[in-house]
Amino acid sequence: MSIPQLRVALLGCGVVGGHVAARLMASAEEFEGRVGARLNLVGIAVRDTSRPREAGVDSSLLTTDAESLVGKADIVIELMGGIEPARSLILRALESGASVVTANKALLAEHGAALRAAADDAGVQLEYEAAVAGAIPIVRPLGDSLAGDSVNRILGIVNGTTNYVLDKMDSSGLSQADAVASAQQLGFAEADPTADLEGYDAAAKAALLASLAFHTPVELSDVHREGITGITADAVANARADGYVIKLLTVCERVQSSSGPAIRSSVYPALLPTSHPLAGVRGAFNAVYVESEAAGELMFYGQGAGGAPTSSAVLGDVISVARRRLLGGRGQATPRAGSLRLLPMSEIRTRYHVVLDVVDQPGVLAQVTEVFAAKAVSIETVRQSVRSAADDPDDESLPPAGRAKLVIATHAATNGALDDTVEALARLDNVAAVVSTLRMEGN
Amino acid sequence: MSIPQLRVALLGCGVVGGHVAARLMASAEEFEGRVGARLNLVGIAVRDTSRPREAGVDSSLLTTDAESLVGKADIVIELMGGIEPARSLILRALESGASVVTANKALLAEHGAALRAAADDAGVQLEYEAAVAGAIPIVRPLGDSLAGDSVNRILGIVNGTTNYVLDKMDSSGLSQADAVASAQQLGFAEADPTADLEGYDAAAKAALLASLAFHTPVELSDVHREGITGITADAVANARADGYVIKLLTVCERVQSSSGPAIRSSVYPALLPTSHPLAGVRGAFNAVYVESEAAGELMFYGQGAGGAPTSSAVLGDVISVARRRLLGGRGQATPRAGSLRLLPMSEIRTRYHVVLDVVDQPGVLAQVTEVFAAKAVSIETVRQSVRSAADDPDDESLPPAGRAKLVIATHAATNGALDDTVEALARLDNVAAVVSTLRMEGN
């Protein structure tokens, strides 16, 4: 009996694509055993066929004609990145009956709903495990394993660059600039690290995580995004002194609003207690922490980027798609999902950690706490640091002589109430500076 | 347009079954949206219809006639446990064209291959996410997400009872008997805790994990099993003093044998460095740590048991199976898997941590190290504790006056070589006792 054959087309042959192509060829026998069909790599679409490629990539498969390549494949793997021509090629592949595997988080965050609808119309599969948290299986667990549960909250560290930078600032006391330089040297940050540092990469993943967890379409523009560029070495040290680490968190949660159940999806740097499972996620690692109704706490940990780790997730999808094609039947039906309202950040209540540089004299604490009370922001703890530059002139994190540091942790309040509070605090004569305001999560 | 209906039969209505039944009814609307079909619970087979049940369970659905119930269902959920009648009922369900979801690890570890073959013959699905590590999605990640990768090693904490007991001994210095009593009081251990303490429960899960990770049939009888009953408070304290915690580990790995690539699947208590991600898994939590070729390190963490957490995994499978039935096509094809040889424990090489109670006099260390050398077991570190009962009469873990404690960590050696070494050590006049020999993992 002859073994069935499936034609696989690869779009893009960069770091991840090179790994995928090499592994498809090197592991052809093994994959044949796992699928029950031969996966034949029939072509690799690239912009420049003369560029040198990953070892193990058969250069005779390279072509610049992506259009005709997608028309003759059973499975198309899209690893070009960017919106166009990736979007058009994927649509063309789906319409011609191919199943598609992609790692393109930016494309999915912007056009995911339309692409899923196209896959549904064509009765084929569209899979994207590699688009969120690289090698960590999270798309399938959220979409399938937890489909019978109700996810209440996701806290994610889904950008390795910012986690490396913040971890380095925390463990070595580096400035952010030096930590970024170190990340660049190790290949954990791009020459232009803006997309990572400003949270754009994490925001695209936040849109995908919220869509999956809440069975509700969430797009990139729905995600509240703040990056880490404002996080100083001092802020990291202050957090550490109080038993916290600062992480760039993706926070997606079910919330009660005045108009009923709703959700939010957001990305911002926040303080996390050192005892929280996510606080131990070091270096460029990623992790997604899930709280759900029945399952309780879950955490998924692993490498979020890199050629080999990402290729693992891509090939897992390829094998899953290939198995399904052999079994017959339609690829996927977009479930008639619930559609929860997305709350804007201004309506979200979170806890805050406010650090003030104040004049060290009687009555200041009373003035400050009165401002919080007037804005209806309830204070949980206040810590006053009496040390100043007079005590240790070499410690640059200390305020000048005659001044003190006030560290205030609040109960949950809205963004708006906190903004008003900070504005009023800054107007007090005895407040020299609002050193930092950061949200607190994980407790 | 009328919505499709799927008939769901539940076998067993204990702690997990009660949760599943209640949630199927309470979340019927929500699940209908996620599946695209109504999940109708048509009956619940129990031994005694008059026993009180979980709130939310419709008692009019209870029946003692499991045989006829499975014959009229599209999806059968088996939560009775045990081998018979569960095995016959599942086979009957599969043969009559129903898809089956089960949490029965003991049954799968003994008859998994036959049940999967029956599902394959009938062209329907057999899913069992809840059978390993309760609520933690691990079956689907290993079977699907990592299907395009090559898993090298799995270290798992997959039994909550033993993890609670060992953690309690470590954190509170309790004896094992007291820690077990505490676990029983909190509902983390059964009245007869043998299946947990002796590693039988973990061994069944080790068989399933190895089968999935290595695409090779592994049965319960293939698993090397050692429990924790021999672990004393002293052993835990000795490990802690050296920077280790003792965990009951499920170790499945790809190994090179003289006759080529092979695998092993085993369960035993072992020392793990406190810096290892698994060392932070506290209380009754479970976690599975995976090392794979391309993805690198991954960890999956969550609750391994309990009615609600387990029901989350069961219902995830139910929704997945329901969606697939709507899409049409065959349920699953058992992939023509690789078949790696299983190595017996005697051929496996691991590191050991040996604690000796010796006479404190010159030349003893030389005698001891000579024994290791003669048996070709290479020593990595030796630590001699000079404190004895003469220094602190109240510390019962110290050896009597005139004696010392030798703590030896070896390089990897075979079981056989170590057994020979320990036998020879015990014969030395200057060795009063071999206090403990434990394997070391995770570094």
Interface residues (C-beta under 8 A of the other chain):
Chain A: H19 R23 S27 E30 F31 G33 R34 V35 G36 E129 A135 I136 P137 R140 P141 D144 S145 L146 A147 G148 D149 S150 H215 P277 G280 S292 E293 A294 A295 G296 E297 L298 M299 F300 Y301 G302 Q303 G306 A308 P309 S311 S312 A313 V314 L315 G316 D317 V318 I319 S320 R323 R324 L326 L327 G328 G329 R330 G331 Q332 A333 P335 R336 A337 G338
Chain B: H19 R23 S27 E30 F31 G33 R34 V35 G36 E129 A135 I136 P137 R140 P141 D144 S145 L146 A147 G148 D149 S150 H215 P277 G280 S292 E293 A294 A295 G296 E297 L298 M299 F300 Y301 G302 Q303 G306 A308 P309 S311 S312 A313 V314 L315 G316 D317 V318 I319 S320 R323 R324 L326 L327 G328 G329 R330 G331 Q332 A333 P335 R336 A337 G338
